[in-house]
Amino acid sequence: MLTLVNTNMMLPAIAPIGLDYVASSAQKAGFEVEVLDLALVEEPVWAMKKYFSNQQPELIGVSFRNVDDCFWPSADWFVPQLKDTIKTIKSLTDAPILLGGVGFSIFAGSILKYTGADFGIRGDGESAIIELVRQLQGKSVFSDVPGLLWQENGTILSNRPCWPETISLATNRDFIDNKRYFKLGGQCGLETKRGCNRRCIYCADPLSKGGKLRLRNPAEVADEVKSLLEQGIDVLHFCDSEFNIPRNHAYAVCEELKKRSLGRDFKWYAYLSPVRFDAELAGIMAEAGCAGIDFTGDSGCESMLQTYRQEHTREDLAEAVKFCRINDIAVMIDLMLGGPGETEETVKETIEFIKKINPDCAGAALGIRIYPGTHMETIAARELGAGGEGCIRRKYSGNIDLFQPTFYISEGLGENPAQLIRDLIGGDQRFFEPELESQFQTTEGIDSGYNYNRNKTLEDAIEKGARGAYWDILRRLREGE
């Protein structure tokens, strides 16, 4: 038997879609599969003790979605909690423990060593976990398992990441209590593809999902939507890095949803790039049920867009907002403030531009989480080598360790960058402001930004029946809807 454990206890509760996909894949291959969902129990340690007192699986797959909350100044690191969970499981069973998930894939070797788990899979888990179980039942030739990391004589060995050329996922979505997650979290997710071929200097998606786009059949995506609708879930989030890259795939997915008239029965949200988004795509997205789009904007300053290696221009952002307005699609623009070369003048230019083009809301995130293997790591290392440690923000001591939450904020924003940005925003309710460091020394004020983790305002709204992308729920609250 294979037991899969969900360890993501962020609130609002987020359904572990990867675990759902993996469980269905393993069952289809003929394995008995059970899921232990720690997010849906009041006492996780007690739940583990009760479960493993009655079950002795061959392998325990532990899903790890988020390394940290990716926000400065909260910088909430979740790896120690994972280590405690692994320690508890080890005290209850001798079964080998396998780690996987997006968060694990970014820091695979470091997390495996830190937690003491037996195995890890970097990349897609659906086929890799099946091969690992077969090897454990046979000759244990671990080099044959795609994406596998394992410990041997104190050394961590690893295979190439498991990023299959083609991707086909289960559509039944019945291993997870999605209906309960919908009630607790206000939305459920699905993927129309995996991978990201963009070159943004800061993003970890290519590290966890691969740098090549792997597209699902649009009919398969529509089947999954139908399955979730039959479970009573009518608000979805498409979890692709950028739904409209490539554009033809996004259009084909919408065409399939429209053909089956599914857009009348549910609404959905997605992340998009401002490029490869036009009037035609906006129109068919609206017809297919799209209620809101979160655009990767990063900046309204051309020099900063070039620094971030973005393909879009200021004009592309303005056009994107216009197309959303025409099609009655709520629109959010995510900003990335404080990157290399950012100054008070560039931030002012960005904020004034966003006010002018008038999206429904904009996220003024301050600080860039530095991931190893990204160009942002190279830039930060270069500045540190030149004596510029003032650009680094962190809550741990000792040597800089990117495994722990480590952020870059341009020294050009002065000593109080969050206050500077808030002053420039001037109380404009369209903006989710960056939190001040002082807000995390008390319990007051931390819901003013859009760090969704344990955001009580958001949790209360969902409990009262609000549904949708979290930015859209918070936006509607502000507008009194």
N, C-alpha and C positions, 0 to 999 in steps of 0.2 A: 504494500500500500504506500501511496505517496501522500504526504500531508503538506499543504501549502499554507503559510502563515502570513497574514497581513499585519505589518508593524506600523503602518502610517496612522498616527493618532492625531494629526492636525485637525483643527476645527475651523470652519464647518467640515463635516465628514465628507470625504471624497472617495467615491467608489473605486476600488483597485482594479481598473479594467485590464491591466496586464495580467493579473492573477486569474481573472475570468478567462482570458484567452488561453493562458498556459494550462489551466485546469481542463478546459474542454479539449485541447490538443492531446493531453496525456490520456484522457478518458477514451478518446477516439482511437488511440494507439493500443487500447486494451488494458490500461492500468486502472486499478481502483484508486480514486482520488477523493480526498476530503480537504475542506478549507477550515482553518481556524482563524477567525477574523477578530483580532484584538481591538479593532476600532469600535466594535459593536458590543463590547462588554464593559462593565463598570470597573472590574478588578482584573486587569490582564494577567497578573501573576497567578491569582487564584484560578483563572480560566485555563492557563497552561498546566497547572498542577492537576486539575480535574481531567483535562483531556488526556494527558500522557499517562495518567494512572490507569486508563482503560485502553489505550492504543499504543502500539509499538510499530510505527511505520518503518519501511525500508530506507526512506530518504525524507528529509524535512527541507522543503524549499521555503526560504524566508525572503519576502519581497521588501525592498528598501527604495522608496520613491524619492525622498527629499533628504539631501545631506544637511541642509540648513534652510532658513527661511529667505535667504538671498537679500535681506534688507539691512542696511545700516540706518540707525544704530542698534537695532534689536540684536542682530547677529546671533540668532538662536541656532545652536549646533545640535543636531539630532544623533550623531554617531555614538556618543557615550550611552544614550538610551538603547540604541541597537546592541551595543556590547553587553549591556545588562540583560537584555532579552535573550541573547545567545547563551550567556552564562546560565540563566535560569533553565533554558531548554536542555543544556548539557547536563545539568544536575538531575534531570528527570528521565533522560533516555540516552541510550548509547548510539542511536541512529545518527548517521552522518548528516551534517547541516550544510545546505547549499544556499548561497546568497545570490540575489539577482535584482533586477529593477533598474530604472533610469539612474537613480542616485548612486547605486552601487557601481554602475558601469563607468561613471565619471572618475571615480577614485578606486577602481577595483582592487589593485594590489594593496593599497594602503588600508582599505577597509577590511580586507581578508586578514591581513596581519594584525590589525588593531583589535578585531573582534575574536580572533581565534577560531573562526568557522573553518570547516574542512574544505569546502569548494566554493567557487563562485562562477557565474556566467556573465561575461561582458557581451552585451548585445541582446538579440532576440532570444527568448527562452523557450519558445514553443517546441522547436525541434531538438534543441540542445539538451533539454532536461530528459527527453525520451532516450536519447543516446546514452546519457550518463547512467540512467537506471539500468539500461541493458548492459553497460560495461560493468556496473557493480554486481549484476547478476551473473556475469561471465568472467572474462579474463582481466577486467579492469585496465584496459589499454586507454588511459586517460588522454593520450595525445590524439585519439580519434574523435574526441568530443569537441565540436566547434564552440569557440568562445570560452572554454573552460580554464579556470585557474585552480591550482591545487598546491598543497604544501607537501614537500618531500624532503626529509632530512633537514628540516629547518629552512629550506629554500622554497620560495614561491615560484612555481612554473606556470607558464601560460601559453595558450593557443591563440591563434588569430581571432579577433572578435567575430561573433556570429551575426553577420549581416547578410542573409540570403539574398540572391539576386531577385527572386520573386517573393511576394508576400500574399498569403491567403490565411484569413483568420476565421475562427468560429463565429457564427452569427447568433447562436441560441442564447448566450449571455445568461445562463441560469445557475451558475455556481455561486454567485454573489447575491446577497439580498438587495438587489438594486432598488426595489420599491422602498425599502427602509432608508437606503442612502438618499434617495430622492426626497424623502420627507425631512431628513436631517440636513441635507446639503443643498437642496434647491435645484439641482441639476445632475445629470449623469453624462459621461463622456464616451466617445468612440474615436477611432482613428480611420482616416481614409487613405493614409500612406505612412511611411516611415522614412527617416533620413532627412538631411538638409544639405544642399549643395552651395549654400551662401558662404560669404567670407567675412562676416561681421567679426570684429576684433575680439569680442568679449564672450561669444556664445558657446555653451557647452553641448548644444544639441548634436553637432557632428561627432563629438567625442562619445556620446552615449548611443546614438542612433545611426551613425555612419554618415559619410559625406556624399552618398549617392541616393537619389530619390527612388523609393521602391513603392510602387502604386498598387492599391487594391482595385479589384474589379468593381466598378460602380454598382453593378447589380448586387454584389455581396454586401456593400455598404448599405444599400436600400433594404436588403433582407434583415440586416442587423437593426436598422431603425424600426422596421416593422415589429421585430421581436421585442424591442424595448417598449414600443407603444402598447403591445399586448400585455405588458407587465404594469401598465398604468403610468409610464414615464413619458411625458410629452414636452419636456424641455431638455435639450441636449447641448453639449459643447463638443465641437470637433477639435480634437487635441493635436492636430498637425502643427508643425512648427510655423508654417505659413500655408493656409488652405489654398491660396491661388497660385502657388508655385508647384508644378506647372499649371498655367491657366487652363489648358485644354482638359486636364484631369478634373479640375474644380468644376468646369462647365459640364463635363460629362456626368459627374455625380449629381449636380443640380438637375440636369435633364432627366436622370433616372428617377429622382425623387418627385419631380413634376409629373412625369409620365404615369407614375403610380398614385398620383394625387395625395402623396403623403404630406406635402407642405401645408395642407389644410388642417392636419391633425396634430402637428407639433411645431414648436419653434426652436431655432437653434442659433448658436453663437460660434464665432471662429476668430482665430488670429489671421491677419492678412498683411501682406506687403502693399504699400501704396503703388508700386509698379505692377504691371500686368493686372490692373483693376480698371475697368472701363464701364461705360454706361450699359453695354450689353450684359456683361457679367453681373453687375449690380442688379439689373432687372431680373435675370433668371434666378439669382440667389434669393431675391425677395419672393418670387413666385414659388420657390422651393421651400419657403418657410423661414428664411434667415431673419432674425429679429435684431441682431446686433453684431458689429464688427469692432475688434480691437486691433488697430493698425500699429505696426512697428514704426513709430515716427522718429524716435531718438532725439531729434533736434529740429529746430526751425532755422538753423544757421548753416549756410552752405559749407563753410569750412569745417564745422563739426561733423556734418554728414559725411564729408570726405574722410575725416579721421576715423570714423566708425566703419568705413568701407561700405556705406549704404549706396544702393543703386538709385534711390529716388532723390528728387529735388523738393524744394519748398512747394513748387507749383504742383507736383504730384500729390502732395498732402492736401493742398487746397482742392484739387480736383476730386480726390477721394471723398472728402467731406461733402462736396456738392452732389456726387452721385448717390451717396447715402441719403441725403436730404430728399432728393427727387423720388427715391424708392421707399421712403419711410422706414429706413433702417437706422437704429440707434448707432452712434459712432463714438468710439473712444480712441484717443491717441496716446500711446505710451512714450514717454520721454525718458532719455538716459542723460541725466545732468551730472557734470563733474568729471567728464572724461579728459584725456590728455589735451592740453591746450585750452580748456574751458576757462573763461574769464567772466567777470561781472557783465561785460558788454555782450558776450555771446549768449549768456543766459537771458539777459534782458531782451535781446533780439528774438530769441526763441519764444519767450513767454508772450511778448507783444504780438508775434506772428500767430501763435495759437489762439490768442484772444480774437484776433481779426478773422481767422477762418471759421471760428465758432463751432467746434465739435460739441457734442453733448457733454463730454467730459475729457479730461486729460490727466494722466498720471505723471506727477513731477518727481520721479524717483531720483534720489541723490546717491551717487556712489556706484561703482562697478565692482561686482564680485569678481575677483581674479581667479580664473581656473587654469591649472597647469595644462600646457599644450595649446593654449590660445595665444594670439598675437599680443593680447593685453598683458600676458605674463612677460613677454619680451620687452615691452615698453616699460613696465614697472621695474624690471631688473635693470634696464639701462639707466633709469632715473635714480634708482637706489645706488647704482655704481658711481653715479656722479654726486652722491651725497644728498639726494632728495627724498629722505625718508618721510618728510612731512606730507607726502602724497598718500601714505599708507594709513588706513584706519583699521584697528583690530582691538579685540578685548583680551587677548592672551599675551603672555610675556615670553621672553626668550627670542630665539631666532624666528624669522618670518617663515611660516608654515602654511602653504596654500591649502592644505588638507582642512585646516580650520578656517572659519569665515574671515576672509581678508579682503579689504575693499580699497579701491583707488578713488581719491577725490583730488582734483586739481588744486594745487597750492594757489592758483590764480583766483580762487574764490574766497581767499582770506581765512580768518580764524573761525568764523561762524557761518559756514556756507548754507546750512539749513535755514537760518534766520534770514540771510540775504535773499534766498529764493522765496521764502514766505512773504517778505516785504515786497518783492517784485510782483508776486501774485496778487497781493493787496486784498486778500479775502474773497477773491473771485470764486464763487461756489462751483464753477466748472472744473476746478483743479483739485486733485487729491494731493495735498502738500506733503513734503518730506517731514518726518518726525524730528523733533529736537532731541538731542541726547538727554536733556534734563527730564524729558517725558518718561524715560525709562528708569528714572530714579524714584518715581512715584507710580501710582496706578492711574493717574489722571491724564487725559488727553490723548492716549495712544490710539484711539479710534479715528482721529482726524485725518490720518493718512489712508493708504490702501494696502497696507500689509494685512492680508486676509486671515492670517493665522491667529486664532483666538480673538477675533474682532467681535466684541460683544454686540455692537450695533448690528452687524451683519447676522450673527447668530440669532438675535432676537427677531429680526425681520423674517428670517426663514421659518422660525418657529411659528410666526403669525401667518405664514402662508405665502411669503414672497418667493418667487421662482425666477431663475435666470442666471446669467453670468454675474459674478459678484460685483464687478464694477457697475453693472446696470442696475442691480438692486440698490446699491449705495447711491447711485445717481438719482433714482426715482425717489428714494427717501428724502434726498436734499431738495428735490423739486416738489415734494409734498404729494406725490401721486399715490 
